[in-house]
């Protein structure tokens, strides 16, 4: 079997036709992990033994004729998604020894499907960052050039899929954390509509922005995983009711010209235009649109995100789980545990969040940001009255050098310019490979982002597949 | 808006131990981040206001699960435990005069 060309649908066909077994498929991925992961570091832990046992069970189900779409499919799981009885650390020292006490809803769904859990994949600590350099356990390297980052925060699952160390991966996207690493690693990543996939059992970073989503080599793979994990969940009060999927053939794609014309590296911009041209040839109308408030997105995001992060990370206090630093008083247990357990970016966000929520500043920062956020949402709503999808590059730059931006938080934040508006509006978006650009003699992938209206995933899959076919 | 940020006070509010070295760095970084996000003050808010669009939905307080069903799973994660309790440092002190730092 040729892993680099294998899709979920082909694996399904081959498994059901007994061309290879789920055990053989899992063994092939474990072999690839043993070979390549020492260079890439996509995984924090590989569950070889349990994965083989799960594969065996999958083979049983296939023999019995009870296979579902993901039965026997090997998956990489981001380290902030809980699987009962297994370590989950969000790549943080504060949860180094934490063992999950329950299954996330997406975990339950994947278990019901009979998927195989290969291991927990690396990420920026608590999903804060854009490069996986904020992992407390070392950076994940880009499979296309190991001196460069894989993107973040879901750099682990994206690199694992790109390097054939998993067929598909689950990530989480708070401001681009699925789409940007997917773009930088040359794979497909979907940020579903807010509420489409349950967040129960996902360690919260910024609750009003977080969403779990799939990473795969093809749009079809991402679609298969999305269909397996979506759905209403009574354990997540923000989960959307199950509604009929809105299916319409997309025809018109809007491009926010003013927004995409600044700050994008020239050859990245050319790749974007080339995909637009292909779509035009495939029958789409490409229309310039205006989303005037998108220029405020990054500023809004870097107020709301730290505010929610500082609130969510308050639960890590050394009392109920995770790291606990012994001290004389309970107050010192809190401050010492948090001081030692959180890495630099988590601390920075906690402090900024504490500031923007503090009495005297909350009106000017947090409440104003929430109000401007609704302007961003309105911009999209208005745009979707006349277009079926909005297109931008996924990232203004290809994968950057490890260490290039790690000392400059604002330069790192700027990498999220095209992805954060999507989370602020709660709409879905997909990143699809859009060819490569050359840096230092190496070919580096870039991504094309298609944004849909709420519940518009199906249209994004259609556009994504048209991009794949016109390549 | 102000860029004079008392990072030590913030760290204390956030229950975060910060070294002097890190404090010096944060005293430059945090005002720079705040200056960056202040771009929002230029946004015109004629249309939208900060109206909550989501409601918190709690389930009905009925059909409780069997008592103790999850206790062991949760207690086993605690750093310090005695029987069915999580052990913490003393929170309340008899002598109020001595207790100044603990909250």
Interface residues (C-beta under 8 A of the other chain):
Chain A: X84 X98 X99 X101 X102 X208 X234 X237 X238 X293 X295 X296 X298 X299 X300 X302 X303 X310 X314 X317 X318 X319 X320 X321 X322 X323 X324 X327 X328 X329 X330 X331 X332 X333 X334 X335 X336 X338 X339 X340 X342 X344 X347 X348 X350 X351 X352 X354 X355 X356 X358 X361 X364 X365 X367 X368 X369 X370 X371 X372 X374 X375 X377 X378 X409 X410 X413
Chain B: X1 X5 X7 X10 X11 X12 X13 X14 X15 X16 X17 X18 X22 X26 X29 X30 X32 X33 X34 X36 X37 X38 X39 X40 X41 X42 X43 X45 X47 X48 X49 X50 X51 X53 X54 X56 X57 X58 X59 X70 X73 X74 X76 X77 X78 X79 X80 X86 X88 X89 X90 X91 X101 X102 X103
